[in-house]
Amino acid sequence: MTSSIPDFTQELSSQHVMDIIENLSSHATRKTGTSGCNSSAYYIQSWLQNNTSSTVSLQYFSYESEVSMNVLASVGDIGPRIIICAHYDSISYSEVAPGANDDASGIAAALEAFRLLSNHSSELNYQIIFAAFAGEEQALLGSRIFVQKLLLEQQPIMAVINIDTVGYGFFQSLYSNLASLWLADILMEGAFSFQLPCVKSIIGYPENSAGDHQSFWNVNIPAVLIYEHGPQYPFFHGEQDTIDKVNFDLVKQAALISSIGIYLLNSRGSISISPILMFFVMLPTITLAGVFFFISTKKL
Ligand SMILES: [Zn+2]
C-alpha cells in the first residue's frame, strides 16, 4: 500500500453501497423524465447533503417536454477540477427497468468514493466534482448538457472518472482513449498498490452511445470509464437487472479504485508524453484492446 494514501478500504461503507442500490432499483423505472427518475435525483441530492460536506445543486434540462436533472456536488476550492460521475437513469425494453447494475451500481460507487474524498478534502489540491447524470440512455443527453455548461465556466478540468455497470463479472476494467492513457495508468497504479485487480483497455471513438465518458472525450477532456470485466451482463436494459444480480464487492472495488486514483492524482498531476511516443509504447496494448473491443462492443 502507498503510505501517503489514506486506507480507504477501512473507511468505505458496505452498508452505503447496498442501501443506494436498493433504493434506486426499487423504482419500477428510472427512465429519464419519469417520476421514478426524478425521485431518484432527490434521493441522491439528500444522500449527498446527509453524508458529505459538499455543496449540492440540481442542473435542470428538458427531455420530451418533461423536466429532468443532473445532480451535482463539489468539495474543495475553485481550481483545477477532477470529476467523478455515473448515470442514474435506466431503460429497458418494457416499462420495468430496475437498472440495478446499469447503473445504480455506478452511482453507489461514485457516491461512496466522493464521500471518502470529501472526508479528506483538506488534503486535496483540486476541486472534486460529483455528477449523477440523467439522459445517458438518450444519447448522453445529461452529460452533454453538463459539459457544455462546464466549458462556459472556463475552469481547467484535469480528469474525469465515469463509473458505469460495475457489479457483475470478475473485476474492473479501465477504458480510456489514447489521450487519457496517463489517467488510466495512475488509476491502475493506485489499484495495484491496494491489491485491487483491474485491467486497462483502449477504445476508439464511436457515436454518442458508449457512455458518459464520451461526452468528455468529444471536447478533449481526459476521461476513463470503469466498467466490469468478464462475461457480458445478460440482463442489460431488461426487467431482470435487479439487485440480486449485483456483486457488492465489485461495486466497492470500483469505489476504491476511483477514490484511491483521485487521491494519487492529487500528488502527481497529469503526465505529458508525446502522443507519437505513447502510440509506439502502447502498440501491443492497442492491438490487444482493439481485438477485445470488436469482440465486446456494447451499449451501456
Ligand atoms: Zn449504463
Residues whose N, C-alpha, C, O or C-beta is under 5 A from the ligand:
A	BS01	ZN	D102 D103 D164 L300
